[in-house]
Amino acid sequence: MATYVKVPRKGGGFRHQAVVRKAGHRAIKKTFDRKEDARAWAERQEMLILAKRYRDPRLAEMFNLGEALGKYREDGFLRKKAASTMDREIYSRRHLERLLGAETALAYIDSAAVNTYQHRRIQEGASNSSIRQELSMLSKMFNLARKAWSIPVENPVDDIERIPPGAGRDRFLSTEEAELVIEESRRSRNPAFYPFVLLLMHTGMRTGEAARLQEVAVNLEARSVRITRTKSGRPRNVPLTTQAVAALKEISLQAGGYYFLRPGHRASRHIMLRPGSVFHHCWIHLWKRLTRREDVNVPYFRPHDIRHTAASHLLMAGVDVRVIADILGHSTLQMVMRYTHLHDSHRQSVIEKIGYLGGDNGQTIEDPKEESYLSSGL
């Protein structure tokens, strides 16, 4: 039931405080200038309690950010999130607690606080991708708190304009650059580095996919690799070139049938989360050797740019984008279209294919399809 109490004002007069008490619930109260407003509020709270839809607003003040993010992580374990995702969220959590405050109650984290957080991360030089991942984690946590934990909070991330995604990298190697990289990879002290680089170049695999490759997943006769642990979660088959097959045959397999990961590597949680890191120093030395050469000038590239290289050259060779998406493991064609950054020379050769349209350079250029068009009446 609800009771109403007159509360004296400092400047004189009274305000009206409504107090709602219900068995099994904490007493709740709120003060209004008018008794009619106090009565309407009390009736609304009683209806919510009877409908079992009432959420005590004080819960949002009792639950702090550190506790909420910890509970969110526990939920991730129950949902069996990918280990790499869980690992990335550790870093996101550190920044959120550092700037928003681990002890800050959820009730006090509003859109203004989140907007300030975003600006501070921008000033710190964090990448657009990192900031978006952090805000995404915060947003999911607030939604989970409201829907699954029955904490009466709104999602403050919904009310801010998030920083847009960063421009995707468009760096890919030309034919000459690719040959130089392959040439220099042969000079590495690590005999597995050349087959690894060639495999990336000739398949478009992600570095982690290639690094954790096992003999059981490779069919050398059919020239195919079965990748079961993928970013999208969907297994796929990747065809191999004859050069890639030859390179794999050169490798002395490690224990467990691994091509590139030694037993010591597999004992490291960090390496198993990022298997491609086993060749980190090889890439550094390769880049140093390239920069010391006076006969070439290869702009900086990252290992992942080798994947861009494979996709771009397949596209320039006329391979259908749907086939490229299947080989690379992209779920949408939109992801493949980011690889359409072609060389100017390639664009020039392509544009010449329509040179016959209205051509007037002193000679008659006929459209080979013109006769069929005219005969069709079009």
FENLINTA-V333902 format. One record per pair of residues at least 4 apart in sequence whose ideal C-beta (glycine too) atoms are under 7 Angstrom apart, sorted by the first residue. I is the first residue (numbers start at 1). GAP is how many residues later the second one is. D is the distance in Angstrom with one decimal. If there is no record, write none. Layout:
i = <I I>
gap = <GAP GAP>
d = <D D>
This chain:
i = <1 2 2 2 2 2 3 4 4 4 4 4 5 5 6 6 7 7 7 7 8 9 9 9 15 15 15 16 16 16 16 16 17 17 17 18 18 18 18 18 18 19 19 20 20 20 20 20 21 22 25 26 28 30 32 32 32 33 35 36 37 38 39 40 41 42 43 44 45 45 46 47 48 48 49 55 55 55 57 58 59 59 59 60 60 60 60 60 60 61 61 63 63 63 63 63 64 64 64 64 64 65 65 65 65 65 65 65 65 65 66 66 66 66 67 68 68 68 68 69 69 69 69 69 70 71 72 72 72 73 73 74 75 75 76 76 81 81 83 83 84 84 85 87 88 88 89 89 90 91 92 92 92 92 93 94 95 95 95 96 96 96 97 99 99 100 100 100 100 104 104 106 106 106 107 109 109 109 110 111 111 111 111 112 113 113 114 114 114 114 115 115 116 117 118 118 118 118 118 119 120 121 121 122 122 122 126 126 127 128 128 128 128 128 129 129 129 130 131 131 132 132 132 132 133 134 135 135 135 136 137 138 138 139 139 139 140 141 142 142 142 142 142 143 143 144 144 145 145 145 146 146 168 169 169 170 171 171 171 172 172 172 172 172 173 173 173 173 173 173 174 174 175 176 177 177 178 178 178 179 180 180 180 180 181 181 182 182 182 184 184 184 185 185 185 185 186 187 188 188 188 188 188 190 192 192 192 193 193 193 194 194 195 195 195 195 195 196 196 196 196 197 198 198 198 198 199 199 199 199 199 200 200 200 200 200 201 201 201 202 202 202 202 203 203 203 203 204 204 204 204 204 205 205 205 206 206 207 207 207 207 208 208 208 208 209 209 211 211 211 211 211 212 212 212 213 213 213 213 213 214 214 215 215 216 217 217 217 218 218 219 220 220 220 223 223 223 224 224 224 224 225 225 226 226 227 227 227 228 230 230 230 230 231 232 232 236 238 239 240 240 242 243 244 245 248 251 253 253 253 254 254 254 254 255 260 261 261 261 261 263 265 265 266 268 269 270 271 271 271 276 279 280 281 282 283 283 284 285 286 287 288 289 290 290 301 305 306 307 308 308 309 310 311 311 311 311 311 312 312 312 312 313 314 314 315 315 315 315 315 316 316 319 319 321 321 321 322 322 323 324 324 325 325 325 325 330 330 333 342 342 344 345 346 347 348 355 355 356 356 356 359 366 369 370 371 372 373>
gap = <20 16 17 18 40 44 16 12 13 14 31 34 12 14 8 10 7 8 10 24 6 4 5 6 16 17 18 15 16 18 19 22 12 14 21 11 12 20 21 23 24 8 10 7 8 22 25 26 6 27 24 30 17 11 5 6 9 4 4 4 4 4 4 4 4 4 4 4 4 9 4 4 5 6 5 4 95 97 95 4 4 92 93 45 46 47 91 92 93 44 46 4 5 42 43 88 4 38 39 40 41 4 31 32 35 36 37 39 41 44 4 31 36 37 4 4 38 73 77 4 24 27 28 72 4 4 4 69 72 4 16 4 4 69 5 10 4 5 4 190 4 189 4 186 4 45 4 48 4 4 4 41 42 45 4 4 4 26 39 4 38 42 5 18 21 4 9 13 17 4 5 39 45 47 46 4 5 47 46 4 45 48 49 4 4 43 4 42 43 46 4 45 4 4 4 13 17 42 45 4 4 5 10 4 9 41 4 5 39 4 35 36 37 38 4 36 37 4 4 32 4 30 31 33 4 4 4 22 27 4 4 4 19 4 16 18 4 4 4 11 13 14 15 4 12 4 5 4 6 8 5 7 170 136 139 171 130 134 137 133 136 137 140 169 4 5 8 128 132 136 4 169 4 4 4 121 4 23 131 4 4 110 116 118 4 16 15 16 19 102 105 106 8 9 12 101 8 102 5 6 94 97 98 92 4 59 68 4 86 89 4 53 4 52 53 55 56 4 14 64 83 4 4 45 46 49 4 6 11 45 48 5 7 10 106 107 105 108 109 39 41 42 108 35 37 41 107 103 106 107 123 124 4 5 33 25 101 4 69 96 97 4 66 67 68 18 21 49 50 64 65 67 17 49 63 4 5 12 46 47 43 44 38 42 41 8 9 10 7 30 5 25 28 29 16 17 22 13 14 15 16 13 15 9 11 8 9 11 7 4 5 6 99 98 97 99 93 89 88 4 5 4 4 4 4 11 8 4 5 6 4 7 8 9 8 18 4 5 14 17 4 6 13 6 4 4 4 4 6 7 27 4 4 4 4 4 20 4 4 4 4 4 4 6 8 4 4 4 4 4 31 4 4 4 13 17 25 28 4 27 29 30 4 5 10 4 6 9 24 25 26 30 4 5 4 12 15 4 11 4 4 12 5 8 10 11 5 6 4 4 5 4 4 4 4 4 4 10 9 10 11 6 4 4 4 4 4 5>
d = <6.4 5.8 6.6 4.9 3.8 6.5 5.0 5.9 6.9 5.7 6.4 5.9 4.6 6.5 4.2 6.5 6.4 4.7 5.0 5.8 6.0 4.6 6.4 6.0 5.1 6.7 5.9 6.9 5.3 6.6 4.3 4.3 5.7 4.4 6.8 6.4 5.8 3.9 6.8 5.7 4.1 6.0 4.3 6.8 5.1 5.3 4.9 6.1 4.7 5.0 6.1 6.3 6.3 5.8 4.0 4.3 6.8 7.0 6.2 6.4 6.3 6.3 6.4 6.5 6.5 6.4 6.5 6.6 6.4 6.5 6.4 6.1 4.8 3.9 4.4 6.8 5.7 3.8 5.2 6.1 6.1 5.0 6.4 6.5 4.8 3.7 5.6 5.7 4.9 4.7 4.5 5.8 5.8 6.7 5.2 5.8 6.9 6.7 5.2 6.1 5.4 6.1 6.9 6.3 5.7 6.5 5.7 5.1 6.7 6.6 6.3 5.8 3.4 6.6 6.3 6.2 6.0 5.7 5.9 6.5 5.0 6.7 6.9 6.1 6.8 6.6 6.7 4.3 6.1 6.9 6.9 6.7 6.2 6.3 4.4 5.7 4.8 5.4 6.2 5.9 6.4 5.5 6.4 5.2 6.6 6.7 6.0 5.7 6.8 6.9 6.3 5.7 4.4 4.7 6.1 6.0 6.2 6.8 5.6 5.5 6.0 5.9 4.0 5.2 5.7 5.6 6.1 6.4 5.8 5.7 6.0 6.5 6.5 5.1 6.9 5.2 6.8 5.8 5.1 6.0 4.6 3.8 5.3 6.4 6.4 6.9 6.6 4.8 5.7 5.4 6.7 4.7 6.3 6.5 6.5 6.1 6.8 6.8 6.2 6.4 6.4 4.4 4.9 6.8 6.9 6.8 4.7 5.3 6.1 6.2 5.2 6.7 5.9 3.7 6.4 7.0 5.7 6.4 6.3 5.3 6.0 6.2 6.5 6.6 6.5 6.5 6.1 5.5 5.7 6.4 6.4 6.6 5.7 6.5 5.8 3.9 6.2 6.3 6.5 5.9 4.3 6.8 6.8 5.9 5.8 5.1 6.7 4.9 4.4 5.6 6.2 5.5 5.0 6.6 6.9 4.1 5.4 4.7 6.5 6.0 4.2 4.3 4.4 6.8 3.9 4.4 6.5 6.4 6.9 4.4 6.9 6.6 6.5 6.6 6.4 5.3 6.4 6.2 6.1 6.2 6.2 6.7 5.9 6.1 6.2 6.6 6.4 6.3 6.7 5.1 5.2 6.0 5.4 4.5 4.2 6.1 4.8 6.8 4.0 6.6 5.2 6.7 6.7 5.3 5.8 5.9 5.5 6.3 5.9 4.5 6.2 6.8 6.1 3.9 6.0 5.9 5.4 6.7 6.2 6.0 6.0 6.2 5.9 6.3 6.0 4.6 5.8 6.5 5.1 5.5 6.6 5.9 6.7 5.7 4.3 6.7 5.6 6.5 6.1 4.5 6.1 4.4 6.9 5.1 6.6 6.4 6.6 5.1 3.5 5.5 6.0 4.9 4.5 4.3 6.4 6.8 6.3 6.0 2.9 5.2 6.7 6.4 6.4 4.8 5.0 5.3 6.9 5.0 6.5 3.5 4.8 6.0 6.9 6.2 4.6 6.3 6.8 6.9 4.7 6.6 4.7 5.5 5.8 3.8 5.8 5.8 4.8 6.9 5.4 6.6 4.9 5.4 6.8 7.0 6.1 4.3 5.6 5.5 7.0 5.8 6.3 4.6 6.2 6.6 5.7 6.3 5.6 6.1 4.6 6.1 6.5 6.3 5.3 6.9 5.9 5.3 4.9 6.0 7.0 4.3 5.2 6.4 6.4 6.5 6.6 6.7 5.2 5.8 6.9 6.5 4.4 6.3 5.1 7.0 5.3 6.4 4.3 5.5 6.3 6.6 6.6 4.9 5.5 6.3 6.5 6.4 6.7 6.2 5.9 6.0 6.5 6.0 6.8 6.3 6.3 6.4 5.7 6.5 6.4 6.5 6.4 6.4 7.0 7.0 5.0 4.2 6.3 6.8 6.6 5.9 6.0 6.2 6.4 6.4 5.7 5.9 6.8 4.0 6.4 4.9 6.7 6.9 6.2 4.3 5.2 6.4 7.0 6.3 5.9 6.2 5.8 5.4 5.4 5.6 6.2 5.6 4.8 6.6 6.8 6.4 6.1 5.3 4.4 5.8 7.0 4.7 3.9 5.5 6.4 4.5 5.6 6.3 6.6 6.4 6.2 6.8 5.8 6.8 4.3 6.7 5.1 4.2 6.1 6.0 6.2 6.3 6.3 5.1>
